[in-house]
Amino acid sequence: DIAMINKKLNTGFTLIELIIVVLLGSIILLGILQVFTLNQNTSLLQKSMIDTQNSGFFVSTLLTSDLQKTGISDESISKYDVYPFNFDKTSENNDGNSQISIAYMNTFNDYNCSGQVGLTTIINTYKVKNKTLYCNDLELMQDVERFKVNYGIDLDGDNFVDRYVDRNTALEMTNTNKYKIISVQFALLISSNKEYEEVSSKQYQILNNEVLKYNDGKYYRLFTKNVILKNMLWGLYVKK
């Protein structure tokens, strides 16, 4: 028996045995690579979800802060001379996105989105160009699929929103009937910049006006918010 073992060791492995060893090793390596790739893709997706969430939260917070200052005035200026929106720069664009230009007296010594300081009036215009959201000339966020804004109108003077309308209707109603805009609702739909196999098809409803469907494998996140314009509850109106 010892002689047979020594003979086996001396002759080495046969070709078939080597092929089996290589085949088994390849299968094990392939399994390890698949697990590694799966974990890597999952990690990238989770990072993308976090980045998208953080970006959307940042922009929503910035826009909300501006809207809460809308219509601020001081005692030297008549409340009817303070214009919460610059409607020359507030529009509904052909690409389906809104553009809103917010104005308020600079009583807090703020700087605008362009970094200018010492201004009497702050005017910040939020707009989308080539799927990038800007505030004035400052790039805030890329991969923006939709940015939509509606305006809450008080029709009976009780300081409650009776109807949400788009920019054109809001301008007409406030100019013709002197109805007040006392709230703004906005929707911000953003996507990841890569596609992921783990992501299934989705659809999103944008402010009850539009439904968008996607099956491209990208991760999407919809942010919506209603902001009460507290400075508009005291009788301030938009510019004619």
C-alpha positions as CSV (number, residue, x, y, z in Angstrom):
1,D,0.0,0.0,0.0
2,I,2.8,2.4,0.8
3,A,4.4,1.6,-2.4
4,M,1.2,2.3,-4.4
5,I,0.9,5.7,-2.6
6,N,4.5,6.6,-3.4
7,K,3.9,5.6,-7.0
8,K,0.8,7.8,-7.2
9,L,2.6,10.8,-5.7
10,N,5.5,10.3,-8.2
11,T,3.2,10.1,-11.2
12,G,1.3,13.4,-10.2
13,F,-2.3,14.3,-11.2
14,T,-3.9,13.1,-14.4
15,L,-5.2,15.5,-17.0
16,I,-8.8,14.7,-16.0
17,E,-8.1,15.5,-12.4
18,L,-6.5,18.8,-13.3
19,I,-9.5,19.7,-15.5
20,I,-11.9,18.9,-12.6
21,V,-9.8,21.0,-10.2
22,V,-9.7,24.0,-12.6
23,L,-13.4,23.7,-13.3
24,L,-14.3,23.6,-9.6
25,G,-12.0,26.6,-8.9
26,S,-13.7,28.5,-11.8
27,I,-17.2,27.8,-10.4
28,I,-16.1,29.0,-7.0
29,L,-14.4,32.1,-8.4
30,L,-17.5,32.9,-10.5
31,G,-19.7,32.7,-7.5
32,I,-17.5,35.0,-5.5
33,L,-17.4,37.5,-8.3
34,Q,-21.2,37.4,-8.6
35,V,-21.6,38.1,-4.9
36,F,-19.1,40.9,-5.1
37,T,-20.8,42.5,-8.1
38,L,-24.2,42.2,-6.4
39,N,-22.9,43.8,-3.2
40,Q,-21.2,46.5,-5.2
41,N,-24.3,47.3,-7.2
42,T,-26.4,47.4,-4.1
43,S,-23.9,49.7,-2.4
44,L,-23.9,52.1,-5.4
45,L,-27.7,52.1,-5.5
46,Q,-27.8,52.9,-1.8
47,K,-25.3,55.7,-2.2
48,S,-27.3,57.1,-5.2
49,M,-30.5,57.0,-3.1
50,I,-28.8,58.9,-0.2
51,D,-27.3,61.5,-2.6
52,T,-30.6,62.0,-4.3
53,Q,-32.4,62.3,-1.0
54,N,-29.8,64.8,0.4
55,S,-29.9,67.0,-2.8
56,G,-33.7,67.1,-2.9
57,F,-33.9,68.0,0.8
58,F,-31.3,70.8,0.4
59,V,-33.2,72.4,-2.5
60,S,-36.5,72.0,-0.8
61,T,-35.2,73.7,2.3
62,L,-33.6,76.5,0.3
63,L,-36.8,77.2,-1.7
64,T,-39.0,77.0,1.4
65,S,-36.8,79.5,3.2
66,D,-37.1,82.0,0.3
67,L,-40.9,81.5,0.1
68,Q,-41.3,82.1,3.8
69,K,-39.6,85.5,3.3
70,T,-41.8,86.4,0.3
71,G,-43.5,89.8,0.6
72,I,-41.4,91.1,3.6
73,S,-41.5,94.9,3.8
74,D,-40.7,97.6,6.3
75,E,-42.6,100.6,7.7
76,S,-41.2,103.0,5.0
77,I,-42.8,101.1,2.2
78,S,-46.5,100.6,1.6
79,K,-47.6,97.0,1.9
80,Y,-49.1,97.3,-1.6
81,D,-45.8,98.2,-3.1
82,V,-44.1,94.9,-2.1
83,Y,-44.3,92.3,-4.8
84,P,-43.8,88.7,-3.7
85,F,-43.1,87.5,-7.2
86,N,-41.5,88.9,-10.2
87,F,-43.9,87.6,-12.8
88,D,-41.7,88.8,-15.7
89,K,-39.4,86.0,-14.7
90,T,-42.1,83.6,-13.4
91,S,-43.4,81.3,-16.1
92,E,-44.5,77.9,-17.4
93,N,-41.9,76.7,-19.8
94,N,-42.3,74.6,-22.9
95,D,-40.4,71.7,-21.4
96,G,-43.1,71.2,-18.7
97,N,-41.1,72.9,-15.9
98,S,-42.1,76.0,-14.0
99,Q,-39.9,79.0,-13.3
100,I,-40.5,81.1,-10.1
101,S,-38.9,84.4,-9.2
102,I,-39.3,85.3,-5.5
103,A,-38.9,88.8,-4.1
104,Y,-38.7,90.2,-0.6
105,M,-37.2,93.2,1.3
106,N,-33.7,92.4,2.5
107,T,-34.4,93.1,6.2
108,F,-32.1,90.2,7.3
109,N,-29.0,91.4,5.4
110,D,-29.1,88.3,3.3
111,Y,-27.3,87.7,0.0
112,N,-29.0,86.4,-3.0
113,C,-28.2,83.2,-4.9
114,S,-25.7,85.0,-7.0
115,G,-23.7,85.9,-3.9
116,Q,-24.5,89.6,-4.0
117,V,-24.8,91.4,-0.6
118,G,-26.1,94.8,0.5
119,L,-29.2,94.6,-1.8
120,T,-32.4,96.4,-0.7
121,T,-34.5,93.7,-2.4
122,I,-33.7,90.1,-2.8
123,I,-34.9,88.5,-6.1
124,N,-34.1,84.8,-6.5
125,T,-35.2,83.0,-9.7
126,Y,-35.5,79.2,-9.7
127,K,-35.4,77.6,-13.1
128,V,-34.5,74.4,-14.9
129,K,-32.3,74.3,-18.0
130,N,-31.1,71.1,-19.5
131,K,-32.3,69.1,-16.5
132,T,-30.2,71.3,-14.2
133,L,-31.9,73.5,-11.5
134,Y,-30.5,77.0,-11.0
135,C,-31.2,79.7,-8.6
136,N,-30.2,82.8,-10.6
137,D,-26.9,81.7,-12.1
138,L,-26.0,79.3,-9.3
139,E,-26.3,75.6,-10.2
140,L,-28.2,73.8,-7.4
141,M,-28.8,70.3,-8.7
142,Q,-28.5,68.1,-11.8
143,D,-30.8,65.3,-13.1
144,V,-34.0,67.3,-12.5
145,E,-36.9,65.6,-14.4
146,R,-39.6,68.0,-13.3
147,F,-39.9,71.2,-11.3
148,K,-43.5,72.4,-11.0
149,V,-45.1,75.3,-9.0
150,N,-48.7,76.1,-8.3
151,Y,-50.1,79.1,-6.4
152,G,-52.7,79.0,-3.7
153,I,-55.4,81.7,-4.1
154,D,-57.6,83.0,-1.4
155,L,-61.0,83.9,-3.1
156,D,-63.1,85.0,-0.1
157,G,-60.6,86.8,2.1
158,D,-60.6,84.2,4.9
159,N,-56.8,83.6,4.6
160,F,-57.4,80.0,3.5
161,V,-56.5,78.6,0.1
162,D,-59.5,78.0,-2.1
163,R,-57.8,77.0,-5.3
164,Y,-54.3,76.1,-6.6
165,V,-53.5,77.4,-10.0
166,D,-50.6,77.7,-12.4
167,R,-48.6,80.9,-13.0
168,N,-50.8,82.3,-15.9
169,T,-54.0,81.8,-14.0
170,A,-52.6,83.3,-10.8
171,L,-51.4,86.4,-12.6
172,E,-54.8,86.9,-14.2
173,M,-56.7,86.4,-11.0
174,T,-54.5,88.6,-8.9
175,N,-54.5,91.4,-11.5
176,T,-58.1,91.3,-12.4
177,N,-59.8,90.5,-9.1
178,K,-57.1,91.4,-6.6
179,Y,-57.3,87.9,-5.1
180,K,-54.4,87.1,-2.8
181,I,-51.7,84.4,-3.3
182,I,-51.2,83.1,0.2
183,S,-49.5,79.7,-0.5
184,V,-47.2,78.1,-2.9
185,Q,-46.9,74.3,-3.6
186,F,-44.0,72.9,-5.5
187,A,-43.0,69.5,-6.8
188,L,-39.4,68.5,-7.5
189,L,-38.7,65.1,-9.3
190,I,-35.1,64.1,-9.5
191,S,-33.3,61.0,-10.7
192,S,-30.0,59.2,-10.3
193,N,-27.4,59.7,-13.0
194,K,-27.1,55.9,-13.5
195,E,-29.3,52.9,-14.2
196,Y,-29.7,50.0,-11.8
197,E,-31.1,46.5,-12.4
198,E,-32.7,46.5,-9.0
199,V,-34.9,49.5,-9.7
200,S,-38.4,48.6,-11.2
201,S,-40.6,50.9,-13.3
202,K,-42.2,53.8,-11.4
203,Q,-44.8,56.5,-12.0
204,Y,-45.2,59.8,-10.2
205,Q,-48.1,62.3,-10.0
206,I,-47.0,65.9,-10.2
207,L,-49.3,68.2,-8.2
208,N,-52.4,66.4,-9.5
209,N,-51.6,67.9,-13.0
210,E,-49.4,65.4,-14.6
211,V,-48.4,61.7,-14.4
212,L,-44.8,60.7,-15.4
213,K,-43.8,57.1,-15.9
214,Y,-40.3,55.7,-16.1
215,N,-38.9,52.2,-16.7
216,D,-35.3,53.1,-17.5
217,G,-33.7,51.6,-14.3
218,K,-32.9,55.0,-12.7
219,Y,-33.8,55.8,-9.1
220,Y,-36.3,58.6,-8.8
221,R,-37.3,60.7,-5.8
222,L,-40.3,63.1,-5.7
223,F,-40.4,66.0,-3.2
224,T,-43.6,68.0,-2.7
225,K,-44.4,70.7,-0.3
226,N,-47.0,73.4,0.5
227,V,-45.6,76.6,1.9
228,I,-47.8,79.2,3.5
229,L,-46.7,82.8,2.6
230,K,-47.1,84.2,6.1
231,N,-46.2,87.7,4.9
232,M,-49.0,87.6,2.4
233,L,-51.7,87.0,5.0
234,W,-51.8,90.7,5.9
235,G,-53.2,92.0,2.6
236,L,-50.1,92.1,0.3
237,Y,-50.9,91.7,-3.4
238,V,-48.8,90.9,-6.5
239,K,-47.7,93.6,-8.9
240,K,-50.1,94.5,-11.7
